[in-house]
Amino acid sequence: MSTLPLSSWHAQPIEGVTTTLSTEVDGGLSQPEAEARLARHGANSLTWKRGPSALRKLLGQFLQPLVVVLIGAGALSIVLGDYVDAAVIFGVVVLNGVIGFVQEHRAEQAIAALGKTIVTEATVLRDRRLRRVPSEQLVPGDVVSLQSGDTVPADLRLFAVKDLRIEEAALTGESVPSGKAVGELNEKTPLGDRTNLAFAGTAVTYGQGRGVVVATGNATEAGRIAQLMQHTDALETPLTRRIAQLSKLLVWIILGVAAALFGIEALRGRDLADTFNGAVALAVGAIPEGLPAAVTILLAVGVSAMAKRRAVIRRLPAVETLGSTTVICSDKTGTLTENQMTVTTFVCPGRVLRVTGTGFDPAGHFEDDGGPVQPRDFEPLLECLRAGALCNDTRLTGQAGALQVEGDPTEAALIIAGRKAGLDEAALAEWPRRDVVPFESQHMYMATLHDGPSGRVVYVKGSSDVLLSRCTHQLSAAGREPFDAAVAAKVDALAGRGLRVLVLARRELASDALGHADIAGLTFLGLAGMIDPPRPEARRAVAVCKEAGIQVKMITGDHRVTAAAIAEELGLEGARDASGRLRTVTGAELNDMPETALAGVAESVAVFARVAPEQKLKLVRALQGRGHVVAMTGDGVNDAPALKQADIGIAMGRGGTDVARSAAAMILTDDNFATIEAAVEEGRGVYDNLMKFIAWTLPTNGAEAAVLLAALLLGTELPVLPVQLLWINMVTAVLLGVALVFEPKEPGLMQRPPRRRETPILDATIGLRTLLVSLLIGGLAFSTFEWAQAKGLSTAQCRTLAVNAIVVAEVGYLFACRSLVLPMWRIGLMTNRWVWLGAGAMLLTQVAFTYLPVMNRALHTEALPPQWWLLLTGVGAVVFAAAELKKVLWRPSR
């Protein structure tokens, strides 16, 4: 038995399919043959590559540049006999490694969830008998029977259908169930238009059908997406990239300075052991040990804040990524739209009426240019509503606000429109159904026969191509009159707005039965125009994104006209065609487009329609190649590979599939595109606070290095011992630096443009600030040490004074770092109580450091006379005043 590529089955006649797969449409496979094929092809389930082992993930945490330097410093401390220093260093290393390890549990979740979507039972024809079997046991060549409510268990080539419609939104992005047919199609037919195929994991909403299994497991369309996800790299985020750049830079600077110092002092003839000890102390003092822990705490606080705004973070660095996002690529159905078909327009003879309200909410009314319209005062509208509600096989269950659709969403939209006019189930019960002509794709209409107050009446709904030619009259405000064929132009006008258009008609019929021959001599009632409407909050979110300098692009599997209409309503901005409309590029056009043109199109065009999953990937990669930080939102199976490829994937928590949620870094629990705007704001706030922490911690570490460097170059005693440096670094990072994590967001945060991807954390501004503040604090601490020695204090007291000078300077600088551009009075003295609590706790800790005997013995300190605290207060005030003065004299642009 040979097989064909998945892309070819829709182009084959069913006779060719059965011959290729050695099966029969009337009898299916024999049980022995099915078992043999199962052994040969494997189970109808997805398989995936194993991720890295837990040990490998854990070891990877200790290969980061700063961590490697710390490990080296700890090892040297052991060699030099400084066991306390070594214990503290290795404690920091282990804590950082455990935190990172816990965050990396996403490797195989997306594909595992995808596998669950196709584990179902199937009705299969074996040995000419229908039987139920687990879908895992299906093999190519099996004949499967489908009916309403089934989940398609494998990819099928259909050969018999009766009114079969399948919901494929999660796979193709199309909001309306796809009507199915059996004839072969052109080989280049896009995925969403392959009406003779049924795909694994999609849902049958109406009718029945039979098909031959052409693909199982990884060979299905769902399996192909799983393979795409396996070959999609999980990218670093801007935060991890910048932290890695900063770490490498610091490593080279620290090691370079320490090596140069060792060489200079060795050439000067100083004791090598003392010189080596001083160089190690300098390296340890200059490394910001608190940086990894502070970043983790900062991001965890961001996670908590975003959860309160209904955005759940699955990967910590994703908190910050949104703050640097430059493009949001969004699916349409269920993300920017309600995923609930809604009737928005009725065109009746002589009158066009708008319908307010969205989705499956019966709140709403009818209006025209003259104001509100009561349906009972305008018979054509009332008859349209009655026709839509009665000529209908769909049911709505559940309570208002949480209605569930059992059937076709198009019919659900007509029921909701009727309820807006009071046509509920009780009102419709006065029109009992006597017969029905069900919808069939070859006829393109549905008709029902009812007993009415004035006799029996037939209501019809369906395609304009079929029904308009069968209308002889129309119902206007003046009554029944000859049909005006000009209504065809109005159909085109509605379709041009992206609306799905149905014709509603009726006729009287004195008969007990209804047949296709009776669908003639109809009275035209009106046109119903419906669409899956944009979320109102999505419009506002798009506007906010534009103000924040973020492009929003729609990438959908839906039709070109519908996508363009929704994009216009949302206010998307992009290239326009000669007519002034938003330019829309289809998946077929992308396929034929050379790679050299793709990047430019991805940059300029805002709407992409009829797009397949691999094309979404190409677009995301093209944008990333242009230097963009890309966020991808979506809720369907077809979104998962692009969600993983994007710098940050954003899935829908309510309406989204398990696949999309597992592939994403962030989940919106309210399925609300507007929540992204809140997430962007939180992300920018997180990055702001991270920069404040770095701007605070680097100069304080630099000051410690400057003090040691000055002492070694001048040949004096070390003003601060290595263990005292570790004390300063760890305690100040926890009590002082972490307080900046809770700094409120600054005014104008969402009016700034996004940060550029290539902008390093340690740019020229931060670098200069680090140098100047390091020299200031280091100079003050060294001068204090030298002055205390001149005043006759003991070496232990001088070192105690120098340590306290560094700490008090860090406290003063902390208050100045609450904003890097605004003076403290502009942001409010008490808007961050954690800064005050941290400063108070830090000063109390330093009192213990100075006066408690146990601390004196462990950290080589000695009590200070009280008057020296006045000098220390002055040190802190000088640093604070200098940093605040800099803001007034020079304010860099952001």
N, C-alpha and C positions, 0 to 999 in steps of 0.2 A: 504493500500500500504506500503510495506517495502522498505528499502533502503539498499544499500551496501556501505562499505567504499570506498572512492575514489580510494584506491590502488587496488581494486578488479575488477572494471568495465572492464579493458582491458583483463582480463582473462575469461570473460563470453562470450558465444556465443550470437549473437544478439537476438535470440529467448528467451534466458534467461533474457536478459536485458529488452525486451519489456514486458515479463510476470511479472517481478519484479516491473516494473513501470506502469503496467496496461495501456499500450498504443499500437498503431498500426503504423507500418512503412508506410503504405499506406494512412492512414487517419489522424494520429495524435490524439490529444485530441479534445473533443468538447469544445466550448466556455464556457458553464456552468462549466464543469469539471476543465478547466484551471483557471477560477475565483475562484472556491472552493480551488484549490491547492495554488493559490496565497495568499488567506486568511490564509491558513494553514502554508505555508512555508515562507511567507514574500517575499518582493521584491528582485529581483536579483541585489542587491547592497550591498556594504560592510558596516558593522556597527562596531563601535569601542567604547571602554570605554572612558568616559570623563576624561580629565586630571584634575589635581588639580585646584581648583578655583583660580581666580586672587588674592583674599584676602589671601588665604593660601600661594600662591607663594610670595606675598609681605611680609607677616609675617616671612616667612622663611629666608628672607634676614637679619633679626635682631637677629638671633639666632647663628650667628657665634661667636666664643669665644672672639675675640678682640672687637667685637661690643658690646657684653654683658658687658664686663668690662667698655667700654666707657659709656654705658647707666648707669651702676652703679655709675661711677665717676660723671656723669652729675647729677644724682639724689642726690648724697651726696653734690655736689656743691650747689644745691638749698637749701638743709637742712642747709648748713653752710652760706647761704646768698651770695654766690659768683655767682650772676646771669649772669655776663658777661662770666665767665668761662663756666657755664652751657649752655649758648646760643651757644657758639662756639662749644662745644662738641656735642650738639644735632644737630647742623647744619651739622657737619661732618657725623654723624650717618645717618641722613635723606638722604643726598647726596649719600652716599655709597649704601643705600638701594634702591634708585630709579635707580641707574645705574645697579645694579644687577638684579632688577626686569625686566628692559627693555630687558635684554639679554636672558630671559627665555621664548621664544615663539615657542618652537619646539615640544611640547608634542604630538600633533595629526596631524601634517602636513603630515607625511609620509603616514599614512593610508588614509587620505583624498585624497591625490594625487593618491593613488592606486585605490580608488573608481572611479575616473574619467576615468581610463583606460578601464573600462568595461561598461561605459554608452554609448551605441550605439543603432542603430536600427537593427532589425533582421527580416529575412524572415522566417516565421513559418507556418507550416501546421496545420490549425485548421478546423474542420468540413470538412476535405478532400479538403480544398481550401488554396492556398498559400496567405498569407497576410503579410504586414509589420507592426510590432508592436515595441514599445520601448523595449529595452532589459531588462529593469527593470521588465517587465511583464512576462518574461519567467519563466516557472516552470518545475520541474523534470517531464519527460514524453513527453514534447513538441518535435516535429520533426522540425529541423531547416535545411534550405537549405543554402549552402555556395557557393560563386563563387569568382573568382579573384578580389581582391580589398577589400573584406569584412574584418571586424574585427570580430573574433570569439566572440559571445556574452555570452557564458556560456561554461562550460565543456561538451563536446559531446562525445558519443560513436558512431563512424562512422559506417554506414552500407552500404553506396554506395559512391564510389569515381570514378572520371574520371580525371586522371593525377593531382590529388590534391596534392599541395605542400604548406606548411605553414611555414612562417618565425617565428621561436621560439627562436631566439638568446637571446632576453631579458629575457626569462624564463629558457632556458636550457644552454645557452652559446654557442650553436652550430652555426657556421657561415654560414652553407649552409641550405637552406630551407628543412624541413623534408618532404619526400615523404610519403603519407598516404596510408593505406590499411584497410581491413575490418575484417580480420580473428582474432580469439582470440589469445592471447599471454600468455606466461608463467607468473605466478603471480609475480615472482621476477624480471621481466623485468624492468630496470632502467627507470626513468622518460623520459629521452631524446630518448629512443628507443620504447616508446609506440605509435607505428604508427597508431593504431586504435582509438586514442583519439585526440581530438582537444581542446585546452585549451583557457579559457577566456582571452581576451586581446591580443592574438597573431593575426598575419595578414596572410590572404590567398594571396599568390603570383601567383598561377597558378592553373587552372583547376576548377572543381566543385566537390561538395560532399553533402551528407546529413547525419545527425546524430541525435541521441536521446539525449536530455538534461539529464545528469545524476547528475549534481550538479550546484547550483546557489549560488550567494552571497558569504557568508563566507565559504561555503562548497566547493567552487572551489579551484583549485590549487593557484590562486592569493589570494583568501580569506585565505587559509591556511598560506600563507606567511605573510599576514596581522596579523594573530593571533600570528605567531612566533615573529613578531615585537612588538606586545603588551606585550609579555612575555620576551622581551629582555631588560635587564637593560641598561639604558644610564649611562655608567661608568663615574667616576670622571677621570679627566686627571691628568698626573703627576704633573702639575703645581698646580692644586687645592689641590691635596693630600699634596704636600710639603708646600703650604701656610697654610693649615689646621694644619699640624704638627708643623710648626713654631709658629702659633698663639697659639696653646695649650701650647707649651713650654713657650712662653713669658708670657702667662696668669699666669701659675703656678709660674714662677720666680718672676714676678712683685707682685702678691698677697702674695707670701711667704715672700719676702723681706719687703713689706709694713707691713704685720702682725707682723713679727719678730721685726721690728723697733718699732712699736707701743707697743708691749709687753715690750721690753727693756726699753723704755723711761718711760712707766707707772711704772715699777718696780723702776726706778730711782727717782720717785716722781715728775716728770714734770707735768705741767698742761695738763690734758687729752684733752681739747679742742684744745690747740696748737699742741699737739702731733698728734691728729687725723687729723687736718688740714695739718700738714706736711706729714703724711703718704699718704693722698689723693693726695697732690701735687706731691709726689714722683711717685705714680701710674700713674697719668696723664702725668707726664713728661717722664716716661719710655715707655709709649705706643707709638708706631710709628703710629700716626693718619694718616699720609700721605701715609702709605703703600697701603691700598686698592685703593685709587685714583691713586697713581703712577702706580700700577700694571695695572689698567684699561687703563690709558693713554699709558703705554708701549705697551700693547696688541693692542690698537687701532692704534698706529703708525705702528705696525707690520702688521695689517690688510691692511693699506694703501699701505705699501711697497709690500706686496704680491699681492694685486690687480693689481699693475703695472706690476707684473710678471705673470699675468693671473691666479692667484689662488684667488678665492673669499671665504672668511671665513664667516661661518654662526654662529659660536660660538667662542667668544673671546679666551678662554683658548686653543682652538685648534691651535692657532698660535704657541704656545710653544711646544705642544705635539710632533710635527714632529721633533723637535730638540732632543727629547729623544727616538725616534722610533728605535727599534732594528730589527723589521721584517715588511716588506711590503708584504701583501697577495694581489695579483692582479688577477683579472679576465683576461682572454686572449683576447676574441673577443672584438674589439673596444677600448681596453685599452692598451695592449701591441702590438696589431696588428692593421692594418688599417680598419678592418671590410669591406674590399673591395677585393673580390677574384681577384687574379692576375695570369696570365699564366707566369710561370718562366722558363719552359723547353719544348722544342719540341724534340722528338726522332723520326727522320726520318730514313728510311733504310740507313745504312752506316754513319750516322752523328747525333751527339747530339748537339743541339743548345740552348744557354741560351738567355733569354729575359730580358733586363734591364727595369728599371722603376717599379713603384709600384702603386697599386690602380687604380682608374678610370682616370688616367692621361695618355693621348696618347703619351706623350714624352717617348722615349726609342728606343732601336735598338736590333739587333740580332747579336750574336757572337758565335764562337766556340773557341777551343784552338788556332786556327791560327789567330784569330782576328775577326773584324766585318764581317758580312755576309749580302749581299743584297738579299732579298727574290726573286727579279726578276732574280737573277743570279743562283738561286737554286730552280728548279721547285717543288720538293717535299714540301719544306717549304711554297712556295707561295700557293700551292694547299691546304695544311693544313689550312693556314690562310683563304683562300677563303671558304673552307668547314665550318670552325667554324663560319664565319660571315654570310654565306647564310643559313645554316641549323640552324636557330635561330629565335625565336619569341619575343625576348626582344628588347625594345627601350631605347635609352639614350636621355634624354632631358636636356635642360639648356645649359649654357656656359661652355667652357673649364675651369677646375679648380673647377667647382661646378656642375658636371654632376649628374643627378638624374636617377635612374634605375627604369624602369617600366617593371618588369618581374623578371627573375631569375638571381642572381648575377654570377652564373657560366657562363651563356650565355653572360652576360655583359663583363666578363673577355675575352671571345673569340672575341667580337666586338672590344674591346680596343686593343687586340693583332693585329687584322687586321688593325686598324687605324695606328698602328706604322709602317705598311708597305705601307700606303697610300690607303688602301682599305676602303675608306669612302663611304657614301651613294651614291654619284655620280658614283663611280667606280662599286659598286655593282648593280646599276640600269641596267647595261649592261647584267645582268644575271636574268631576270625576273622569278619569281616563277610560276609554273604551277600547282603543286599539293603538298600535304604534308601528311606524316604519322606522326601524333603527338606523342610526348613521352607518353608512358603508362608504369606504373610500372611493368606490367607483361611482357613487351617486352624489356624494358631498353634501348631503342634507339629512335632517331628521324631521319626522312629522308625527304628530299625535292627534288622536280623535277624542273629543271631550263632549260631555253633555253640558250645555250652557243654559242660562235662563231663557234664551230665545230659540233653543234648538241645538242641534249638534254642529260643532265647529271644528275645523282642522287648523292647528297651529304648526307652522313650519319655520325652521331656522337652518341656515347653511350658507354655502359659498355664493357670492354674487355672480360668479361665472355661470352657475347653473340656474339659480332661482330668478334672477331679474328677467330672463327671457320667458319665464313662465307666469309673469305678472301681467294682468290685463287692466287692473284698476289700482287705485291707491286711496288711502284713507287720510283725509286732511281735516282741518277744523270745520270745513264746510260740509263734510260728509264724503261719501264714496264718489270718486271721479275717475276719469280715464288715466291710465298710468303714464307718467312722464319719463321717457327713457333717459332724460338728462341726468338722472340720479347716478348713472355710471360714472360720470365725472366726479361726483362727490365721493364715490368709493375710492377712486384714485387719489383724491385729496387726503382722505383719512389714512390710506396706506402710506402716502408720502410722509405723514407725520409719525410713521412707525407703529400705527395702530393695527391690531388684528380686527378685521371687519366681518361681521355676520349680517346677513339679510334676515329680517323677521317679516313673516307674511301669514295670511289666514285665508280661509274660504269656508263657506257653509257646505255641509254634506249630509244629506239624509240617508245615511247608510249605517249598518252595524259593523262594517269592516273597512279597512283602509289599505290601499295598495299604491304602488308607484304611479299607476295610471291616474290616480286622483290628485297628484301633485301638479295641477295645471289650473288655469283660470284663477290665479291667486290674486288677492288684494294686498298690495305692498303696504306694510305698516311703517317700516323705517329701517335704518342701519344702526347697528350697535358697534361702536368703536371702543376697543379695550386694549389695555397694555398692562404690563407688570410695572407699576409706577415707581419713580424714584422715591427713596425715603426723604421726607422733608428735612430731617436732620442731616442727611448726606449733602444736601445743597449747601447748608450752612458750613459744614465741615470742609467742603471743597473751597468755599470762599476763604475760610481761615487759612487753609493750606496755601492758597495763592498769596495771601498777605504775608505768610511766613516764608515765601520764596520756594515752595515745594510744588513741583509739577504733579498733577494727577492724570494718569492714563488709564483708559478702560481697555482691557484685553478680555474678550468674551468669545464664546462659541456661538452666540446668537447671530441673527441675520444683520446685514449691513445697515439697512434702513432703520430697523428697531434700535440698534446700538447708537446710531447717529442721533436719532430723536432723543433718546435718554440722555446722551452726552450734552446736547444743547440745553435740555431742561436743567441739568446739573450745573451748567456753567463752565464746562471744561474748556480749556484754551489750547489751541494747537493750530497746525497748518490748515488752511481752507482752500477749497477748490475754486474754480472760476466763477461758480454761482454764489460764492460767499458762504457756503456751508462747510462745516467741519469736514476735513478730508478723512475718509475711512478706508483703511487698507485691510484686505481680507487675507486669510491664511493661504489661499491659492496664489495670491499676488506675492506673498512673502516667499513661497516656495520657488517662484520664478525669479526672485530678486537676487542679483549678485551680492556677495558678502560686502563688497566695497560700498554698496548703496544702503545696506541694511542699517548701519550705525546712524547714518543721517536721517533715515526714515524713523527709526526708533526715537531719535531725539526730537524731531519736529512734529510728528503725528500724535494725536491724543486718543484716537479711537481705532481699535483693531478688532475685526469681526470674523466669525467662522474660523477661529484659531484653534489648532490642535495643541495637545500638551507640549510636544517637542518644540513647537513654534513659540509658545510662551517662554520656554527655556531660552531659545535663541534671542528673544527680545530682551529678557532680563540680562543675559550675558552681554548683549550689544550695548545696553545702557551702562553696565558696569565697566565695559571697555572704554566708554567715554568719560570715565571718572566719577560716575554717579554712585551714590549710596542708595540702593534700591530696596524699598519695602514692597512686598507682594501680599495683597490680601486675597482671600478666597475661601470657599466653603466646600468645594466639590472634589471628587477624586481627581479630576483633571487638573486641579490646581496644585496638587502635592509636590511634583518635581520642582516647579518654579518657586513654591514656598520654601523648599529646602535650599535652592540655589541662591535665592535672594539674600541680601545682607541681613534682612529680618523678614521672616514669614509671619503673617498675621492671619489666623483662622477664626471662623465664627464658632462660638460655643454652643449655640442653640440649634441653628439650622445646618451647621457644618457636619461633614462626615468625620468618622474617626481617623480616616487617612489624613485629611487636611490638618486636623488638630494635632496629630502625632508628628507631622512634618514641620509644624510651625514652631517659632520661638515665642510667640505671644498669641493668646486666645482672647477674643472679645466675648465676655459672658452674655452680653445683651445683643450680640449680632449687629451692633450699631456702628456704622462707619464713622459717626461723629465722635465715638470714643477714641478714635485714632488721634483726633486733634488734642484731646486731653492727654493721651499718651505721649504725643510729640512734646507738649509743654512739660510734662514730668521728665521726659528724657533730657530736654534742654536744661531743666533745673538740676538734674543729677550731674550733668557734665559741668555746669557752672560750679557746683559745690566741689566736684573733683578737682577742678582747676584751682579753686581756693585752697583746698588741702595741699595740693602740690606746691602752689606758690608759698604756702606756709612751711611745709616740711623740708623742702630743698634748702632754703637759706639757713634753717636751724641746723640741719646736718652739715651744711657748708661751713657754718660758724664753728662747729666743733672741730672740723678738719683744719680750719684756719688757725685756731688756737694751738693745736698740736703742731702744725706746720711751722708756725712762728717760733714755738719753743725749741723744736728740733734744729731749725736753721740758726737760731741765736745761741744754741747750746745751753739753754736754761733747763730747769726742772720741768717735767710735764705738769701743766696747770690742772689737767684732768686725767685721771687714770682710766684705762680701758673699761673696767667694770662700772665706773661712774658714767662713762659715755653710754653704755648699754642701759643703765638705769634711766638716764635722761631720755634716750630714744624710745624706750618701751613705755614709760609712764606718761610722758608728754603726748605720745601718739594716741594713747587710750583716753586720757583725761582731757586733753586740749584739742588735738586734731579731730577726733571723732565728733566733737561738738559742731564742727563746720558742716557735718553731714546733714544736720537738721536746720540749716539756714533756709529761711523761706525764699521763694522765687522772687527775683528782682523785677521791678516794673519794666515793661517793654520787651519782655522775653520773647514774645511771639511776633514782634515786629523786626527781629533780626533776620538776616539771611542765614541759610544753613552753613555750618562750618564746611570748609573744603576738606575732601578726603585726605589730601596729602599734607595738611597742616599738622606739624608735630606738636606734641604737648609742650616740649621745651623749645618754644620759638624764641626769637630775638628779645621780645619784651620780657618773657619770664626769665630768660637767661640773664639779661642785664639786671633785672630785679634780684635774682638769686645772688649774683656776684656782689652787688652793692650792699644788700642786707647781710650777707654772710660776712663781709668785711666789717660792717658796722657792729654786729653782735659779737663777732670774734674779737674785734679790737677792744670793745668795751670789757669783755670777759678777761682778756689777757692783761689789759691795763689794770683792772681791778685786782687780779692776782699779783701783779708786780707791785702795786701800791700797798697791798696788804703785807707783802714780804718786807717792804721798806718800813712799814709801821711796826714791824716786830712780831707779827702773828706767826704761829707755827705753820710748817708746811701743810699739815692736815687741815688747819683752819683756812689757809689760803686756797687750797683746793675746794674746800666746802664752800667758800665764798664764790669761787669761779663757777662752780656748778650752779649755785643759786642765781648768779648773774645771768647765766645762759637761760635758765628756766624762766626767770622773771622777764627777760627780754622776749622770750617766746610767748609769754602771756600777753605782753603789750602788743607784739606783732600779730597775735591771734585776733585781737579786736579790730586791728586795721585790715585784716584779711577777710572780714565778713563781707566786704565787697571790694573788688579789685579796682573799681572805677568811681564808685559813689562814696562820698564822705559818710562817716558813721551816723551823723545826725539825720541824713537823708533816708537811711534804712530803718531808723528807730533804735533806741538804746535797748529796749526790752523785747524786741520781736523774736529773739532767740534766747530763751532762758537757759538752754543747755550750755551756752558759752559762759554765762555767769556761774552756773553750777560747776562746770569743769574748771574754771579759773579758781574758784574757791576751794575745790577739792585738791587742786594741784598745789596751792599754797599751803594748805594744811599738811599735805604729804611732804612737802619740803621742810616744814617745821619738824616733822617726825624724822626726816632724813638728817636734819641738823642736830637734834637734841636727844633722840632716843639712843640709849647705849647699844642696843642690839644692832641698830643701823650704823652706829659709829664703828662697831667692830667689823660688820660684814662689808661695808662700803668705804672704810678708811676715812671717815669724816670726824669732825670735832666741833663742839658747840661754839657758836659765835657770840661775841658781845652784842647786846641789843641795838646799839647805835649803828651797826653796819647795815641793818635793814633799811635805814633811811637812804643809804647809798644805793641799795638794790632797788628801792622804789624809783629813784631817779633814773636808773638804767632802763627800767621798763617804760617810764614816761618818755624818755628820749627816743626809744625805738618806735613807740606808737606815734609820737608827734612827727618824726621823720617820714614814716610811711603815709600818714595822712596828708602831709605837706606835698608829697610827691603827687597825690591824686589831684590836688588843686593846680599844681604847676604843669602837669603833663598827664593828659587823659587819652590813652590810645584808643583808636576806633576798634569796634568789635566786628 
